[in-house]
Amino acid sequence: MASHSRTYFLALILTVFSVMSVNAFPFSKSNVESYSFVDEIRVSIMNHLDLDAVSVSSRTGSMTVMTDSESFSIRNSESVSLVRRNDRVELKIGGKKISSPFVTIVSPPGGSFDVQVNNRSNIRTYTGSLEVGVQDRSTDLDIVNRVPLEDYVASVVGAEYGLDDLEGAKAMAVVVRTYALHALQSGKNVSDGESFQVYRGLSHSNEASRQAARSTAGQILTHDSSLIEAVYSASNGGHTAANHSVWGTTPKPYLRARKDPFDAKVSPHKKWKWSVDTRKLKKVFSDIYGFEVTDILISDTSDDGRVTDVRLRGNGGSRNITGSSFRATIARSFNETSLKSTYFKMRKSGGSYDFDGHGFGHGVGLSQWGAHGMALDGRSYFEILEFYYAGSQIEQSPASGLEAPGVEINVLTQSGNSEQTGSWTSNPRRASHSDRGDKAPTERDSKASENSEATKPETSDSRESEKRTGRKRKSRIGW
């Protein structure tokens, strides 16, 4: 272990203060050209685990460890143990113990470090730095990874997309970057779990995702000079959904419903079936809403075919709930792949409710399987983004150092037709999924399933569901 250096410590403190200055997110809501583009973001990591202790070791070169009173430089053969002790972090390096309200661990430029949780075998690798403190009203450590933005993008694309084409990965890189920056601009915290975007550090990035992040570095999607809500899901089942029909939010011109022949061509979720015993399903909703449910009916659907309202009828009254809340309740009570979307038809058959559905996820914005289908058809990532976020623009951040011009995304409509069908045709000479002999990605590969659906605020139905059942609601992206 190197000796403490006062000069080096002062330099590090200055560095920390300069890094901390980016916490105030500098986006202007009125003019996207006026903000300074952040080159790193803070991600709350592993907060879904029990984090009373972690171990950190360097993979490349030495690490610098800072507390409220001193700093140390440790070699890559050494590790640092961090344990919560009441409202402080106890740090162990070799035989030395230090107690501090916070610990900051900085890797060398371009370096990385491993984080092991509670002596488990699962180890994650990260770049950038770690900020470790304690959570209020919790027994856990609070860990934040301050990570270079493009490293973050590469990791999320690898975890969320996981399909073997570059153009689809590039489209996802632009979407992931835009989604994260829009969340920061809106004052939201960035986390690493399924309620936001799945981020697992370097271990989930791959060559395709890294290349996608590099080649689109700094590119974002905007509409009327503001970052868009770049929501996405696994599969729309052959028809995208409008945001207002799924969530009841203000209609957004770039999130409209239209047919999607590309998703329909390659998605393993294009059609699905699910059946459940009528008594079991009625009991689930009876327990939640406090009266005996005797029948369940679809009461309204949107123009794109998704269920927007479900009627619960019973001896003690009746109630309407949203289609999204209906799906979320079923997912919590049965499993997350039971009712894959709100794009379904339901019928009673004997002693069961039978569902025939399409897609996986909310269906708003980019479909990951659809993007994959477009890439297999020879489409560029510009065309993919044009298809799923019509009316928005791809812009290059001024601070990225690149000078690619903004690319306008036109609204693809046909005159006299209210549905946005566009004029897309498949070129049989372009590589298709079957021509290439590729096996369709596994469910984990596509997790594209619903790990990758856009965050939506919790509805009153879901809040009441949690209150009545006493269960802590597990947020899923897109509910």
Number of C-alpha atoms within 10 A of each C-alpha: 11 9 9 12 13 11 8 13 17 13 11 17 13 12 11 14 10 10 12 11 9 16 12 10 17 14 21 15 14 12 12 20 16 14 16 16 19 18 14 18 22 23 19 19 20 18 16 10 11 12 20 18 19 20 19 21 23 26 19 16 16 23 26 18 21 21 18 12 9 14 22 20 18 20 17 14 11 15 19 18 20 26 21 24 18 12 18 19 25 19 24 16 16 11 5 7 11 16 18 18 16 20 22 19 23 23 22 16 10 10 17 22 27 17 20 17 20 17 11 9 8 9 13 16 18 24 23 22 23 25 17 22 22 22 15 10 7 12 15 21 27 21 23 22 24 21 20 17 20 21 21 30 30 30 24 27 33 29 27 29 27 24 24 16 18 19 23 31 29 29 26 32 34 26 26 25 25 23 24 24 25 21 17 19 17 12 11 11 13 20 21 20 20 21 21 23 25 22 27 20 26 21 14 19 22 16 11 21 30 22 17 27 28 16 12 20 21 24 23 26 27 24 21 13 17 19 26 22 23 28 26 28 29 30 36 31 31 24 27 29 24 26 22 16 22 25 22 12 12 9 13 14 14 25 24 22 24 22 18 24 18 24 27 22 17 23 26 20 24 19 16 18 16 14 17 15 14 18 14 14 18 18 15 17 21 17 14 19 18 11 18 20 24 18 16 22 14 19 15 15 19 16 13 18 18 26 25 23 21 20 19 23 19 16 10 10 12 16 13 16 17 24 25 23 23 21 20 27 22 18 16 13 14 15 12 17 14 18 27 26 27 27 29 21 16 17 14 16 11 9 11 15 18 19 19 15 22 29 31 30 31 31 32 30 28 28 34 31 32 30 33 27 25 27 26 24 19 17 17 18 23 18 18 24 24 23 25 28 30 23 18 25 26 21 23 22 23 17 14 14 10 13 11 13 10 15 14 17 22 14 18 19 15 12 9 6 9 10 16 19 16 16 8 11 9 13 10 9 9 13 14 20 17 11 11 9 9 10 8 14 16 12 11 13 16 23 22 26 24 26 24 31 32 26 21 16 11 14 15 12 19 20 13 13 21 16 13 13 13 10 10 10 16 11 16 21 24 27 22
